[in-house]
Amino acid sequence: MNLQNAKIKILDLDLKGCVYLNHLSHSQRIALFFKTISRLGDGPFWYVMLLSVWALQGLAYGLQILYLIVAGSVGTLIYKYLKHKTTRPRPYQVHQVIVLGERPLDHFSFPSGHTLHAVMVTITLGYIQPILLILMLPFTVLVALSRMVLGLHYPSDVIVGATIGATVASSIILLAPSFNIVL
């Protein structure tokens, strides 16, 4: 199989995964559930997790929280750069069979910023306070699924967003001075 055929096969699989997951949103209950997850993933859930770290660990983790904010800014710069360079349309814009379940925060699809930030915050805060992973891991998976169920992203957008989020989180944990001092 040549490179062009492989690319077509991957794009076809990407579309099939998106259509399959988006079909779940035809149920109003499922659509409402994932809309709620998506909106909580805009920030409210993560703010509660951040406050939980402060409540469980105290103000001694202020510097680590600052690093998390820096990591979030780096993640935002990366995904905005990629969105404007690739200008990949969102699935609902291209395929009539895909139903839009939630208003997008920006115009382009690749990569998923929600997934990027969910993975990045989960890894970083989970490293600081592992008990929070009980809540954050399932929520992160639901955020990633919500992006496809709501017709906003292809599976590849979500996978790349998760990969960037994991890379940024790992880098901040490994490279930030004194990230491990309080641990």
N, C-alpha and C positions, 0 to 999 in steps of 0.2 A: 504494500500500500504506500503510495507516495504521500508527500507532506500535505498537498492540497486535499486529497481524499480524507486524510486523518483529521484535518481541520474541519471539513464539512461534517464528518461523523461526530466530532466533539460538539460542534454547534447544534447539530440535530439532537444529540443527547441532552444538551443544555436546555433546548426548547421543550423537549418532551418532559423533562423533570419539572420545569416551570409550569407547564400546562397541567401536569398531574397534580402538583401541589396547589395551584391556583383553583383547581376544580373543587377543592375542599371548601373554598370561600362561598360556594353557592348555598351552603347552609348558613342561615343568618346567625345562629348561635356560634358557629365556628368563626365566621367573619368578625363578629363582635369580640370574641375572645382574643383573636389575633390583633385586632385593632387596638384593644386595650393593652396588650403586651407591647405593641409597637409604640404606643404613646408613653407608656411607663419607661420604655427603653430610650425615649428622647432625653431622659434625665432624671425624673423623679425617683425611680428605683435605685439608680446609682447614687443619688444624693443621700438616700436612706442608708445605703451600704457604707458610704463615706462617714456619715455620722455614727454609724455602728462601730466603725474602727476607732473613732475618737472616743466613743463611750467605753469600749472594751480595753483600749490600749492607753488612753490618756493623750495629753498634748505632746508627749515625747515623740509621737509619730508625725509631728507637724512637717518636718523636713521630707519625710517619705511621701506625705500627701502632696507637698509642693512638686516633688518629682513626678507624681502621678499627673498633676496638672500640666507639667511640661510634656510628658509623654502624650497626653491627650491632644495638646497643641501640635505636636509633631505628627501624630496620626491624622489630625484634621488637614494639615498642610499636604501630607502625602496623598490622601484620598481626593482632596480638591484638585491637586495637580493632575492626578490620573484621570479624574472625571473630565477635566477640560482638555486634556490631551487626547483621550480616546473618544470622547463624545458619543458613547454607546447609548442609543435610545433605550428607554425603559420598555420592558416586555409589553405592557398594555398599549404602548404607543405604536408598536409594530404589528402585533398579532391580535386580530379582532376577537379571537376566542378567549383571550385573557381579560378578566374582569378586574378593574381597578377597585381595590378595597379600601384605600386610604390615600389621602392627598400626599404627594411626595414633598420632601423638604427642599429638594433641588431638582434640576432638570435631567441629569444623566444617571445612568445605571451602574457603571463600572468604576470602582468597586463599591461594595456596600459599607457605607460609613457607620450605620447602626451596628452591623456585625463586627466591624473593626473595633469600635469603641467598647462593645460588650465583651469581646474576648480580651482586649487590653486591660480593662478595668478588673475583670474577673481574675486574670492571672496576677496582676499587681496587688490588688487588695487581698486576694486569696493567699498570696505569699506572706503578706503582713499578718493576716488573721485567717488561718485556714478553716476555722469553724464556719465562716461565712460562705465557703464553697458549697455548703449544703443548699443554700438558697441561690447563689449566683450561677452555678453550673447549669441547673435546669432552666433558669431564666435566660441565660445566654443562648442555649439551644433553641428555646422558644422565640427569642428575638430573631435569630437567624432564619428559622422557619417562617416567621411572620412576614419577612421581606418577600418571600416567594409566594406564600399563600395570598398575600394582598396584591400580587401582580406587579410589584415594584422592582424585583431583581430576578436575574437568572441564577441558577445554582453556582455557576462560575464566579459571579459577582460576590456571592456570599463566601465562597471558599477563599478567594483572593483577599477579601476584607478580613476574614479570620486569620489568614496567614500573616498579613501586615500587622494586625493587632497583636498577634503572638510574638512577632519579631520585635515590635516596638516595646512591648512589655518586658520581654526577656532582656533586651538591650538595656533598658532603664534599670532593671534589677541587677544586672551584671556590671554596668558601667558607672552608675550614679555613686559619687562618693558618699560614704557613710550610710548607704541604704540598709546595710546589715548591722549597723552599730547597736541599735536598740533591740534587735532580735535576740 
